[in-house]
Amino acid sequence: LFLVLIASYLLIIWKGVGIVTSENLLRHSWSHAYLAIPLLITAFSFQTMVPSLHPFLDHHKRSLRVAVVLGTIVAFIVYALWQYVIFGSIPLVGENGLIEAFKAGQPASFCLTKITHSTVIPKASAVFAMMALVTSFFGIGIGLFDFLGDGLKIPRQDKGAMTLGLLVLLPSFFFAISIERIFLMALDISGGFGDTLLNGVIPVVMLWVGGNRFAPDGNHRSLIRTVCTILLLLLFAIAFGTEGYTRLIAGAF
């Protein structure tokens, strides 16, 4: 599934990279750049998988660090290349522009199809979207499987594994067939609220408490740990406030 995901992604990039223009790339609106902060947190929210990666990597600390750092870098490259192609090839306004597609609820690949007149992009985009959802659900599902197993004290073998699997799958299946576009609705608010708390504030607080417990203030890294903690908490506070502003003050609710 992941190989199919990569192949469809590269096909879309290959079709769009040839029509990128410097004029499109140079446009900007820095006054609205802060709106991307919650989305950035959502795009790199993998923290719930880290406990599950430990046994997969035989609890080898260096391997876990490599997985986290290298995985983040690869994801950043993939996102950056996608942004390069989409913003560099599609106009912002007009019949086939990004704003019109956003208002119509169409993905950016829809605009790319109209501009390139390609019959391949719609099919590749559909495959890419499906594989992206399925493979991401596998990753999140593994983390949720272990989380429920720990929290509910359910063994991960035999009947326990079946029970945990149903607890992961059935709620997702129910909401998926009951509420249209539920995934996009959840994704829309998860960055500023859910991911900010679950993958931002809580891990930072855990780092602070763990550092004070296992590496007291006398440690030479205490100052660095304190500064990093404050900066990270400030970042997530900005993300949380940004989401609240766009939804409450700007009338998103």
NORHUPE-V170853 format. One record per residue. N is the residue number from 1. RES is the residue in one small letter. PHI is phi as a letter, one per 40 degrees, with the letter a starting at -180 (none if undefined). OMEGA is omega in whole degrees, 0 to 359 (none if undefined). NEAR is the number of other ideal C-beta (glycine too) atoms within 8 Angstrom. Layout:
n: [N,N]
res: [RES,RES]
phi: [PHI,PHI]
omega: [OMEGA,OMEGA]
near: [NEAR,NEAR]
This chain:
n: [1,2,3,4,5,6,7,8,9,10,11,12,13,14,15,16,17,18,19,20,21,22,23,24,25,26,27,28,29,30,31,32,33,34,35,36,37,38,39,40,41,42,43,44,45,46,47,48,49,50,51,52,53,54,55,56,57,58,59,60,61,62,63,64,65,66,67,68,69,70,71,72,73,74,75,76,77,78,79,80,81,82,83,84,85,86,87,88,89,90,91,92,93,94,95,96,97,98,99,100,101,102,103,104,105,106,107,108,109,110,111,112,113,114,115,116,117,118,119,120,121,122,123,124,125,126,127,128,129,130,131,132,133,134,135,136,137,138,139,140,141,142,143,144,145,146,147,148,149,150,151,152,153,154,155,156,157,158,159,160,161,162,163,164,165,166,167,168,169,170,171,172,173,174,175,176,177,178,179,180,181,182,183,184,185,186,187,188,189,190,191,192,193,194,195,196,197,198,199,200,201,202,203,204,205,206,207,208,209,210,211,212,213,214,215,216,217,218,219,220,221,222,223,224,225,226,227,228,229,230,231,232,233,234,235,236,237,238,239,240,241,242,243,244,245,246,247,248,249,250,251,252,253]
res: [l,f,l,v,l,i,a,s,y,l,l,i,i,w,k,g,v,g,i,v,t,s,e,n,l,l,r,h,s,w,s,h,a,y,l,a,i,p,l,l,i,t,a,f,s,f,q,t,m,v,p,s,l,h,p,f,l,d,h,h,k,r,s,l,r,v,a,v,v,l,g,t,i,v,a,f,i,v,y,a,l,w,q,y,v,i,f,g,s,i,p,l,v,g,e,n,g,l,i,e,a,f,k,a,g,q,p,a,s,f,c,l,t,k,i,t,h,s,t,v,i,p,k,a,s,a,v,f,a,m,m,a,l,v,t,s,f,f,g,i,g,i,g,l,f,d,f,l,g,d,g,l,k,i,p,r,q,d,k,g,a,m,t,l,g,l,l,v,l,l,p,s,f,f,f,a,i,s,i,e,r,i,f,l,m,a,l,d,i,s,g,g,f,g,d,t,l,l,n,g,v,i,p,v,v,m,l,w,v,g,g,n,r,f,a,p,d,g,n,h,r,s,l,i,r,t,v,c,t,i,l,l,l,l,l,f,a,i,a,f,g,t,e,g,y,t,r,l,i,a,g,a,f]
phi: [none,c,c,c,d,c,c,c,c,c,c,c,c,c,c,c,c,c,b,c,b,c,c,c,c,c,c,a,a,c,c,b,c,c,c,c,c,d,c,c,c,c,c,b,c,b,c,c,c,d,d,c,c,d,c,c,b,f,f,c,c,c,c,c,c,c,c,c,c,c,c,c,c,c,c,c,c,c,c,c,c,c,c,d,c,c,c,c,b,b,c,c,b,h,d,b,c,c,c,c,c,c,c,c,g,c,c,c,c,c,c,c,c,c,c,c,f,c,c,c,d,d,c,c,c,c,c,c,c,c,c,c,c,c,c,c,c,c,c,c,c,c,c,c,d,c,c,c,c,c,c,c,f,b,c,c,b,f,c,c,c,c,c,c,c,c,c,c,c,c,c,c,c,c,c,c,c,c,b,c,f,c,c,c,c,c,c,c,b,c,c,c,b,c,c,c,c,c,b,b,c,c,c,c,c,c,c,c,c,c,c,c,c,b,b,d,c,c,c,c,c,c,c,c,c,c,c,c,c,c,c,c,c,c,c,c,c,c,c,c,c,c,c,c,c,c,c,c,c,c,g,c,c]
omega: [181,177,176,177,181,182,180,177,181,179,178,179,180,180,185,187,183,182,176,178,179,179,178,183,185,178,182,175,186,181,179,184,182,180,181,185,178,180,178,179,178,184,181,181,178,191,181,179,186,178,179,179,182,180,178,182,178,177,179,189,182,179,179,178,179,180,182,184,182,177,179,180,179,178,179,179,179,179,183,179,177,178,179,183,184,182,180,184,185,177,182,182,179,185,181,183,182,181,179,178,178,179,181,181,181,177,180,179,177,177,180,178,181,183,183,184,181,175,182,186,179,180,179,180,179,178,180,181,180,181,178,179,184,183,177,178,176,181,179,180,178,178,180,177,180,179,180,178,178,186,182,179,178,179,184,179,173,183,178,178,177,179,180,178,178,178,178,189,190,178,179,179,181,181,181,182,184,185,181,178,181,180,180,178,180,180,184,184,186,184,184,183,185,182,179,180,187,184,181,186,184,177,179,178,177,178,181,181,180,179,179,182,186,177,186,185,178,180,184,179,185,181,178,180,181,180,180,180,181,181,180,178,178,179,182,175,177,179,180,179,178,179,178,180,183,185,183,183,183,174,179,178,none]
near: [8,7,6,9,12,8,8,13,11,8,11,15,11,7,13,14,10,5,8,11,8,6,6,13,10,6,8,4,6,5,4,6,7,7,9,7,13,14,9,9,16,11,9,9,12,10,8,12,11,10,9,11,10,9,7,6,10,6,6,7,6,6,9,12,8,8,10,10,8,8,9,10,8,8,10,9,8,9,9,8,9,10,8,11,14,12,11,10,13,13,8,9,6,7,5,10,12,12,8,11,13,8,6,6,4,7,7,9,10,10,13,17,12,9,10,10,5,9,5,8,15,11,8,12,13,8,10,12,9,8,13,9,9,9,11,8,9,9,10,10,10,10,12,10,13,11,10,12,13,7,6,6,5,9,7,9,5,6,5,11,10,8,9,13,9,8,9,12,9,8,8,9,8,8,9,9,5,6,7,3,6,10,8,7,9,8,9,6,11,11,18,16,10,8,14,16,10,10,11,14,9,9,9,12,8,8,10,10,8,8,10,8,6,4,9,6,5,4,7,4,7,12,7,7,12,8,8,8,11,8,8,10,10,8,10,13,8,10,15,12,8,13,14,10,9,10,11,7,7,7,4,6,4]
